[in-house]
């Protein structure tokens, strides 16, 4: 029987459409059967309560939720649906519930969750427990090894002999022992004098190079979509970078013949989603042992004046044309919070920030000094006040 038949019995078209969207993004797995009508009806009732109480008191909400028997899977679905619907405090609550249910699960069979949670909490003990399990180390070697660079400085740098791609050799020269600056897409100015003192500058989906950085070594981390569809328009701009880095997953999809493209192994490090670009960049860079990493112009969606500067490719007509087939671009923007696990990324970056593995400018420092709950309150205020900030 069709999924729509069962979901329509719930009689809430908005909920049905959002659930289908999340299903299409492969964020949840569920079977079709009559028992799931009751299951999703409960989720729909909770969502209806949240939508009817936009300014809900978190304590009242906790009392309301007690009558529902949440479980491991429902807490994930509710976390993601809450994010899509601007209920950031409720999402924070459901995520904590999920972690509680996870703590009751079998350590071995749910090791991926525990492994990513060890990064989020900087829990070396849990990481070492997983790393010592031989069968996991053998089957999931790359996933486990990719985390070790965060926990310890006492390791040999990536083995040069195993690098076959010449551009992977190049990034070693550009990063090892160097002072690296990452320029983010946020609004605001950057101290030019401070940037000049860095050896290598990382750009993120932004091809406009300031004149005072023209002589620096430059790396562009780029969404493969932009390179595939707009390389003809930006060929001259791409050639100004010493290296263009793309996720390994784009390797078979890229049509550009640029000879300065490098593909990096993208191992997921986030508990309930995939890494945002900054998270991926940090995990990629850190294995090459830079002397210093400092990030500028990142606001983690906690800026009331808007998120992206005008030069950022994701804020141009390029990005809008990508979403032209979607009826509501704001839904797809917020869907990104669910896809990437916005709190997971925040907590990982916060953990690295606290241990000075990565430094940030003052704007980001103020945000990263917030607790996860305070960050959730900030997002709730911004998105419920402005609905959707373009």
N, C-alpha and C positions, 0 to 999 in steps of 0.2 A: 504493500500500500504506500501511497505517496506521503511524504513528510507533511505537505500542506494540509492534508485531510486531518491529521492528528492535531496539528498546531492550530488550525482554525476552530477546533472545538474549545480552545482556550478563550476565543472571542476577544482578542485584543490585537488589532492589526499592526500597531506600532511595535509591540513586543515581538510579534511573529517576524516582522521584517528584520528587526535587529538581531534576533536569534539566528535567522537564516544568514545574515551578513557574517556573524561571528563563526557560524558553521563553515561558510565559504572560505573564510580566512584560515581555516584549519586550526582554530584555537580551541575547539572542543570536539569531542567524539561522543556520540550517543547513538543508541540503537532505536529503532522505531517499534513501539509496542504500546498497548493500552496502559500499562503501568506508568509510562512516561507522561501521559496526559495529566495525571495527578501530580507528578514530579514537577513538570513545567508550570502547572497551575499555581503551585506554591511559590515558585520563583516569580511568576507574574503578579501575584498578590503583593509580594514584597516590593517589587518595582512600582506597582500602582500606589502603594503607601508612600514611597519616596517621592514620586511625581506629584502627589497630592499635598505633600508637606515639604515644599522646597526649602523652607527655613526651619527644618526639623531640629529638635533638640536631640543630641546624640544619646542622652540617657533614656529619653522616651523611646527612641528607636531601638535601643538595646532591649528594653522591656517588651516591645512589640515583637521582636525577632525571637524571643525565648519560646514562643508557642510553635515555632517551626523547627523541625529536626534537620538542621543543616548537616551536610556531610562534606567529604573531601572534594567531590566534583561540583556540587551545588555552590560551594563557597567560591570556586574559581569562576563559574558562570556569572554569579552575582557580582563578583569583583569587576569583571569586564563590562557587564551591562551597566553597572553603576558609573564607571568612567565615561562610557558613551553618553550617559544621561546627565552628566555634570554633578553627580553625587559623590564628590571626592572624599568626604568624611566617611560616608557609608562604605566606599571602596576600601578605604584604609582599614575599616573594621573587618570587612570580609577577607581581606588579605591576611590579617592577623589570625582570623579563624582558620584559614587554610594552613598557615604555618603550625597552628596548634594541632590540626588533624594530621599534618605531616609527621609531627613528632611521635605520633602513635603508630606510624607505619613501619614496615620492615626496612631496616637500614640498607640491606643489600639490594632489594628489588626497586627501591626508590632512590638509588645512590645519586642519580643525576640531580634530583631536587636538593639533596643534602650537600652535594658538591657545590652547586651554585649558591646555596644558602651560606656555605662556609666563606665564600668570597664576600657576600653581602655583610656578614657579621665579623669578618676577618677572624674566623675560627680555625686556627692552625691545627688544633687537635683533631677536629672532624676531617679536615683535609688529609692529614697524615693517616688516619684510620682507613680512609678510602684508598689512598695511594698504596697501602700495604697489602690490599687484597689482590693477589696475583692474577686471578682470572679477569678482574676488571681492568687491571693495568695492562693486560695483554690485549683485550678486545677494544678498550676505549683509551688507548695510550695517549693519543693526541689531546683528548678532552682533559685528561688528568694532568699531563705535562704542561699544558698551556696555563694552568693556574699557578704553577710553582714559582713563576717569575714574580708574582705579586707577594708571595710569602717570604721569600729569601733572597738575599743578595749574594749568598755563597753558592753560586752555581757557575758552571762554565757557560760562556756565551754560546749562542746557537752555533752548531758545528758547521764551519765554513765548507768542509769537504762534502757535506750532504746537499749543499746549495747548487742546483744545476742551472737555475735561471740567472743570467747575468744581472738582471735588474734587482734580484734579491741580494747580490753582492753589493750593488750600488747603495741600497738602503742601509746596509751595514756601515759603509763609509760615511753616509750622511747623518747617521744617528749615534753610532758608538762613541761614547765619551764627549758628545756634543751637547751644547745648550739648545734645547728645542722649544720653540714657541708654537702653540696651536691657536690660530685665529678663528673664532666662532662666528656664527651668523647673527648674533644679537645686535641690538641697536646701541649706539654709544661710540665714543672715541677711544682710541688706544694711545698710550704714551709712546710717541715715536722714538724718543731717546732710549727708552727701556728696550724696545724691540730691536734696535740696532745692535744691542749687545748680545743678541742670540746668534748662533751659528746657522741653524736651519729653521725655516719657517714652514709650518704646516697650514695649508689652506683647505677649507671644508666646503665643497660644492660652490666655490667662489673663484672666479677666474680673473678678477680684476686685481692687478698687483700694484700697490702703491709705489711711487717713484723711489722713496727712501729705502725700499727693500729690493730694488732691482738687482743689486749685486749679491744678494744673499742666496744660499742654496734653498731651493723651494720644492716642496712636495705637495701634490694635490690629491686629496682623498675625495673620490668622486662617486656619485651614484651612477651605476652602469647605464641607467636609463638615459641620462643626459648625454653620455658619451656616444651611445648608439644612435640617438635621434638628432643630435645637434652638433656632432663633431665637424660637419661641413661648415657650419656657421662660425665655429670657434677654433678651427684648426690652428690658426696663428697664435691664439691665446694658450692653447694646450702645449705648444712647442716651447713656451717660455719656462715651463716647469722641468726640473731635472728628472722628475719621476711622477707618474700618475698611478695611484693605488686603487684597486678595485677588489671587491670581495671575490673569493674563489668561485662562488656560484655563478658569476657573470662570464666566466672564461669561455664557455661554448656559445654565448649569446652575443659577444662583442663583435661588431663588424668593422670597427675602426682598425686601420693598419699602422697606427702610431707605434713607433719602436721603443717608446719610453713607458710602456704600460707594465705594471707589476701586479700580480694577483696574490692576495694574502689569505692565509687559511683562517676562515671565519668560524671560530668555535664559540658557541653560545655560552655566555657566562651569567645570564639573567634568570632568576627563579621562574617567572611566569610569562616569559616573552623573549624577544630578541633584543640585542643591544642597540641603543641609539648610536649614531655615528661616532660621537665622542668616546663612548665606552669601548667601541671596537678599535678606534685609533689608539687609545691608551694601551690596550692589551697587545696590540700589534707592535707598538713602539718599544714597550718596556722590555721585551725579550732581547733587544739589541743594546741594552744597557746605556741609555743616554746619561749624561752627567746631570741634567736637569730638564724637567718638563714643566712648562707653565702655560696655562690656558687663559685666553682673553675673550671677552664678549660672549660668555655663555650665561643665560638667565634661567634655564631649566623650566621655561614656560611660566615663570613667576614674575613677569614684567607687565604691569598694567597698561603700558604704552604700546604694547605689541611685541612680537617675538623676533621678526627677521628684519635685517637692513635691506635696502633697496637693491644692493648688488648681489645678494644671495640668490643663486639660481632657483632655489625652492620658492622664492617669493616673486618670481617673474611670470610673464605670460607663458614661459616654458612649462612651469609647474601647473599653471591653471589649465593649459591645454591637455595635460595628463589627466586632469579630473573632469574634463568636459562631458564625459559620459555619465557622471554621477549627478543625481538630482540635487543632492545637498552636500556640497563640499565640506561643510562644517562637521557633518556626521563622520565623514571619512577622515577628517583631521583628528577628531576625538577617538575614532576607531584606532588611530595610531597609538593612543595611550594604552589601549587594551593589547594591541599587537606587541608593543615593546615593553609592557609592564613599567609604566612611568615611575612608580615608586621603587621598583627593583633597581632601575638605572640610577635614580637619585641616591639610594642607599649605598650602592657600590661606589659611586663617585665620592660620596660623603666619607666613606671608609678610607679611600685612597687619600682624600684631602686631609683627614685627621692625622694620618701617618706621614704626611708630607711627601708621599710618593709622587703626587702631582700638586703643583701650586696653582693658585687662581688669582685673578684680580679682585679688587675690593668689592665689586658688585656681586660677583659669584660667592665671595667669602661670606657675605651677609646671608645669602640664601642657604649655603651649605652649613652654616652654624645653627640653622633651624632644626628642630626635631622632625621626624617623619610626620607626626601629627600636626605640627605647626605648618609644615609644607602643604599638607592636605587642606588645611584651613585657608591658606593663601590661594591655592588653586580654586577652591570652592568659591571664594570671594570674587576672584577675577572672572571666572567663566559664568557664574550666575549673574554677575553685574553686567557683563558685556555680551553674554551669550556666546559669541564667537568673535575672537579678535583676528582680523585678517592680517 
